[in-house]
Amino acid sequence: MTAEPNKPESENPETVSPAPELEHAETESSPVQAEKPQKKERFQRILRLALIGLAAVVAVFLAGFLTDHFARYSPMKAGLTENLTQTQDELNQTKQSMSDLQSQVDDLSAQLAAANDRISALEQDKENLQADLDSANLHIELLRTLVELKTAHIELQNDNLSGAKVALSGTAARLETLKPLVETVDANLAASMQTRLNLILDGMDTNSSTAQADLGLLAKNLQSVETLLFVKK
């Protein structure tokens, strides 16, 4: 008897039932797929909690920082502001003191300038007075010289040779003192006074009349100098 050929399984009208192993695998994969969203939600919840915790930590840190800042730096700022105000007040007082001192310096400078002007005027007065004093002393010397010359002239007229010499004992020194003064009026007289006095002294012993004439002439010349320089017109 001839055997029938085997039909393909796809042509089997009966529904092929899945294998038991596949059914079991599909049953096991369903809880795994259901567990994945749960893990994702759990992770997101943990992340949110972590972010909230981090935000809370940051907020606490920021609050602590701000509290520390205001507790530490606010009094310091107030102290610095007070010190700055005090320093500014002291600076203003110093500027006012400087202004007052500058005013005093200006006043003292003006007083010093006025005092210097007075000193200059006094020095000029002193110089003028010194010049007047020197002129007065020279005038006295000139008058004493005239007195000595006239006295010697009188003594010679009275034949008192020794008295005439005594009268002329200091005349040479006086003429030397008067020389610069006489030069201002008569340079020739100033140059010849000492020579003429020596001639007078030498001629007293031998020629009294000539000595008397020379004494009178010298006295007359000096009298002219005295008139020109000291007699007010």
Secondary structure, DSSP 8 states (H G I E B T S, - for coil): --------GGG-SS-----HHHHHHHHHHHHHHHHHHHHHHHHHHHHHHHHHHHHHHHHHHHHHHHHHHHHHHHHHHHHHHHHHHHHHHHHHHHHHHHHHHHHHHHHHHHHHHHHHHHHHHHHHHHHHHHHHHHHHHHHHHHHHHHHHHHHHHHHHHTT-HHHHHHHTTTHHHHHHHHHHHHHTT-HHHHHHHHHHHHHHHHHTTT-HHHHHHHHHHHHHHHHHHHHHHHS--
